[in-house]
């Protein structure tokens, strides 16, 4: 089954909202083993929507629409498909009842145009809307399956998970499974990583290997097709082992994880607490740490020492260090990490000091960053980075490198 | 000029990332008065990309590509367009130099495939990449303009703003101007705001008024069309004045601003310094403050007091307060704000304490948040919030309310 996802809505073409529906549905179809070859976004315009529909019919046999099922005049997805396919729109009693129920529940006043929402393509399977009024529907005509879903993600997503998913699965003749696994790397560039596994990329067929780079990280998505999950997973494991044997030192986790999640995990299993002292990152490391539920077990807190005063008075950095080496130095980074560790009575201290930009500081160029790490009963150390991004990128990369270095030291 | 935006990347079709590039570019084109009638997403596949290209040529005269300009084998946007248009790919010296410079700066290892990134369509205008390696390009052939941009938003967005925007503007024949202004509101719901300006929304034509809600904020985009910028701006000003007269108390800024930017601005003009003490927000307020260049003038730093120990030992919260009222209380919020202000010798202290979730705390339900504000020579106060979102939403909303309350107090 080859799918195309068509999002209908002028607000998308005006850039007022982003098409998260296509992402959600694509993930779902990837797991079902349905190929998605195109996403299309078109406005609330009958002729252009018809054109998009004809284009999709020429290249897909599953066409999924999101949006345009609302009560207003510019919601015309159903009407357009109805006239294109020559299928009447009929009122669905159950849908109408649930719309009436919705209004009596909320106490709002039901208007004539709300009845329009109960109209469905004659002969189609109705997908109930448990979080709104417009029902979804599925119908297959001349070998092409048309699925209509509402636009609001909070209605569309539960509708697809509760009803749409199974409705599609029933139509899949093939029993072929698709499994994939994402390997995550940090500290190596995309092109260098690819050079190291070039032969694997060359001869890839099944499983496939898809590299993706972003925010200083590189991921490899390994996707296998076979008759059973077990067979797929075995095929993936074989490729994975080969890749890890070559670039394992940069590998930090698989699938839905992140450097910060891995850090919280590794600190938790070792029952270690951490404290942070941040200058250029301004609290980003601590904010990310606390974005993870349960971080309270390992995170004591920390200090954002954005001025030299704060470094001296609150974080107790010695004048000697500030005068002799400056605040953008390995010495200062180490003292920050040790002091925040001791001030908060944590097992590990980490610090970030450097020049985020746009202006240089202490004669140090933008992108110069020192990360200090202080473990109890171990020699503290500082790592130097020379980053070349924007202010925002330099801050983000610094936090990622901090997690990367700490993870290395924890695992060693 | 009718535009179509084609995003190239299998990761989009697999649902690994969302197509924010289409949103960004659509916003830009809306402001330029260029109609965007379609977005298309296609994978890293030559034949399907060619098909998408042919479809776009049949319905648009400006085709903008994002993605597929990278160094790897599955980056084939340039190559596909080159063979489709019969235009050679030639190496651009400047681009090659900047790629070499990029590597020498970062000290990373340059590989053969990086040279591929310096290839451009012969005769095209090069759009320099100030945040990465792959240059963009623009060329017009047989009345159709093709623009190629890199995929990573951190590279694509500044490239378009610095070079792409003007390159398109030059090609626009029309002399009709489109100007728009976004008014930003916080502390009022979308539906309440709409009721207060219902009559204006009813009779809107030129200028148009488009409401949009998200993350607890509501914006109104006013868009006017006329022969000159001045005329547009006068039309916008009239509508704006009327709106502000009705809901001005919730208005905080216009166009590309944010609550945090306004806060930095207001503190700067008043020459006031600030310090923060954060529990549930874990440093998010301070991280956002320091994301703004120049925050160093007004931000001293702060404390992330994630445990009761840290509140007691580092932030000097009295045992009495913690025992009698608990850490999730207005009393604790006020003491946090006053203490961090005094510890860092700032003019203003702000604090965030509460229950982000998923679990309740001290018998307080998830979403209970206290924000403390302590100005010198003024009575300190705390505001209570009862939020109903996820852990992440509750943290973000808390920071926004903190900025909102501080701004109110500064302006009064």
Contacts between the chains, C-beta under 8 A, distances in Angstrom:
chain1	res1	chain2	res2	distance
A	7	B	39	8.0
A	12	B	22	7.7
A	12	B	23	7.6
A	12	B	26	7.3
A	12	B	39	6.9
A	13	B	26	5.7
A	13	B	36	4.7
A	13	B	37	6.8
A	13	B	38	7.7
A	13	B	39	6.9
A	14	B	26	6.0
A	14	B	27	7.3
A	14	B	30	5.0
A	14	B	36	7.7
A	14	B	210	7.7
A	15	B	22	7.7
A	15	B	23	4.7
A	15	B	24	6.7
A	15	B	25	7.2
A	15	B	26	3.3
A	15	B	27	3.3
A	15	B	28	7.5
A	15	B	29	7.7
A	15	B	30	6.0
A	15	B	36	8.0
A	16	B	27	7.8
A	16	B	210	6.9
A	16	B	212	5.3
A	16	B	221	7.7
A	17	B	23	7.1
A	17	B	212	7.7
A	18	B	18	5.8
A	18	B	19	6.9
A	18	B	20	5.4
A	18	B	22	7.6
A	18	B	23	4.4
A	19	B	18	7.0
A	19	B	19	5.8
A	19	B	22	7.0
A	19	B	23	7.7
A	19	B	39	7.3
A	20	B	18	5.5
A	22	B	12	7.7
A	22	B	15	7.7
A	22	B	18	7.6
A	22	B	19	7.0
A	22	B	41	7.0
A	23	B	12	7.6
A	23	B	15	4.7
A	23	B	17	7.1
A	23	B	18	4.4
A	23	B	19	7.7
A	24	B	15	6.7
A	25	B	15	7.3
A	26	B	12	7.3
A	26	B	13	5.7
A	26	B	14	6.0
A	26	B	15	3.3
A	27	B	14	7.3
A	27	B	15	3.3
A	27	B	16	7.9
A	28	B	15	7.5
A	29	B	15	7.8
A	30	B	14	5.0
A	30	B	15	6.0
A	36	B	13	4.7
A	36	B	14	7.7
A	37	B	13	6.8
A	37	B	42	7.3
A	37	B	43	6.5
A	37	B	45	7.9
A	37	B	48	5.8
A	38	B	13	7.7
A	38	B	40	6.5
A	38	B	41	6.6
A	38	B	42	5.8
A	38	B	48	7.4
A	38	B	52	7.0
A	39	B	7	8.0
A	39	B	12	6.9
A	39	B	13	6.9
A	39	B	19	7.3
A	39	B	39	7.4
A	39	B	40	7.0
A	39	B	41	3.6
A	40	B	38	6.5
A	40	B	39	6.9
A	40	B	40	5.7
A	40	B	41	7.8
A	41	B	22	7.0
A	41	B	38	6.5
A	41	B	39	3.6
A	41	B	40	7.8
A	42	B	37	7.3
A	42	B	38	5.8
A	43	B	37	6.6
A	45	B	37	8.0
A	48	B	37	5.8
A	48	B	38	7.5
A	51	B	59	6.9
A	52	B	38	7.0
A	55	B	55	5.7
A	59	B	51	6.9
A	180	B	14	7.9
A	182	B	16	7.8
A	189	B	108	5.6
A	189	B	109	7.7
A	190	B	70	7.0
A	190	B	71	7.0
A	190	B	72	6.5
A	191	B	71	4.5
A	191	B	72	6.8
A	191	B	111	4.8
A	191	B	113	5.3
A	191	B	114	5.7
A	192	B	108	7.3
A	192	B	109	5.9
A	192	B	111	6.3
A	194	B	71	7.8
A	194	B	72	5.4
A	194	B	73	7.7
A	194	B	113	7.2
A	195	B	111	5.2
A	195	B	113	7.4
A	201	B	73	6.4
A	210	B	10	6.1
A	210	B	11	7.2
A	210	B	14	7.8
A	210	B	74	7.0
A	211	B	72	6.0
A	211	B	74	7.4
A	212	B	11	5.0
A	212	B	16	6.7
A	212	B	17	8.0
A	213	B	70	7.2
A	213	B	152	7.9
A	214	B	17	7.7
A	214	B	152	6.2
A	215	B	154	8.0
A	221	B	11	7.8
A	221	B	14	7.1
A	221	B	16	7.2
A	276	B	304	7.4
A	278	B	283	7.6
A	280	B	290	7.8
A	281	B	287	7.4
A	281	B	290	7.8
A	282	B	283	7.8
A	282	B	286	5.4
A	282	B	287	5.0
A	282	B	289	6.8
A	282	B	290	2.8
A	282	B	291	7.1
A	282	B	295	7.7
A	282	B	299	7.9
A	283	B	278	7.6
A	283	B	282	7.8
A	283	B	283	3.0
A	283	B	284	7.1
A	283	B	285	7.7
A	283	B	286	3.8
A	283	B	287	4.1
A	283	B	290	7.0
A	283	B	302	7.4
A	283	B	304	6.5
A	284	B	283	7.1
A	284	B	287	4.5
A	285	B	283	7.7
A	286	B	282	5.4
A	286	B	283	3.8
A	286	B	304	4.7
A	286	B	306	7.8
A	287	B	281	7.3
A	287	B	282	5.0
A	287	B	283	4.1
A	287	B	284	4.5
A	287	B	287	4.8
A	289	B	282	6.8
A	290	B	280	7.9
A	290	B	281	7.7
A	290	B	282	2.7
A	290	B	283	7.0
A	290	B	304	7.6
A	290	B	306	6.3
A	291	B	282	7.1
A	291	B	391	7.9
A	291	B	392	6.6
A	291	B	395	7.3
A	293	B	357	7.7
A	293	B	358	5.6
A	293	B	391	6.3
A	295	B	282	7.7
A	295	B	306	7.6
A	296	B	306	6.3
A	296	B	307	7.0
A	299	B	282	7.9
A	299	B	306	5.3
A	299	B	307	7.9
A	300	B	306	6.4
A	300	B	307	5.4
A	300	B	309	6.9
A	300	B	310	5.6
A	301	B	303	6.8
A	301	B	304	4.5
A	301	B	305	5.1
A	301	B	306	4.1
A	301	B	307	6.1
A	301	B	310	3.9
A	301	B	314	7.1
A	302	B	283	7.5
A	302	B	303	7.5
A	302	B	304	4.9
A	303	B	301	6.8
A	303	B	302	7.5
A	303	B	303	5.9
A	303	B	304	7.5
A	303	B	314	7.7
A	304	B	276	7.4
A	304	B	283	6.6
A	304	B	286	4.7
A	304	B	290	7.6
A	304	B	301	4.6
A	304	B	302	4.8
A	304	B	303	7.5
A	304	B	304	7.2
A	305	B	301	5.0
A	306	B	286	7.8
A	306	B	290	6.3
A	306	B	295	7.6
A	306	B	296	6.3
A	306	B	299	5.2
A	306	B	300	6.4
A	306	B	301	4.2
A	307	B	296	7.0
A	307	B	299	7.8
A	307	B	300	5.4
A	307	B	301	6.1
A	309	B	300	6.8
A	309	B	344	7.6
A	309	B	345	6.9
A	310	B	300	5.6
A	310	B	301	3.9
A	310	B	344	5.7
A	313	B	343	7.8
A	313	B	344	7.5
A	313	B	345	7.5
A	314	B	301	7.1
A	314	B	303	7.7
A	314	B	343	6.1
A	314	B	344	6.3
A	343	B	313	7.8
A	343	B	314	6.1
A	344	B	309	7.6
A	344	B	310	5.7
A	344	B	313	7.6
A	344	B	314	6.3
A	345	B	309	7.0
A	345	B	313	7.5
A	357	B	293	7.7
A	358	B	293	5.5
A	386	B	105	7.2
A	386	B	106	6.6
A	386	B	107	6.7
A	387	B	106	7.8
A	388	B	102	6.7
A	388	B	105	5.2
A	388	B	106	5.3
A	389	B	131	6.6
A	389	B	154	7.5
A	390	B	131	6.1
A	390	B	154	6.9
A	390	B	158	7.8
A	391	B	291	7.8
A	391	B	293	6.2
A	392	B	154	7.8
A	392	B	291	6.5
A	393	B	131	7.4
A	393	B	154	6.1
A	395	B	290	8.0
A	395	B	291	7.2
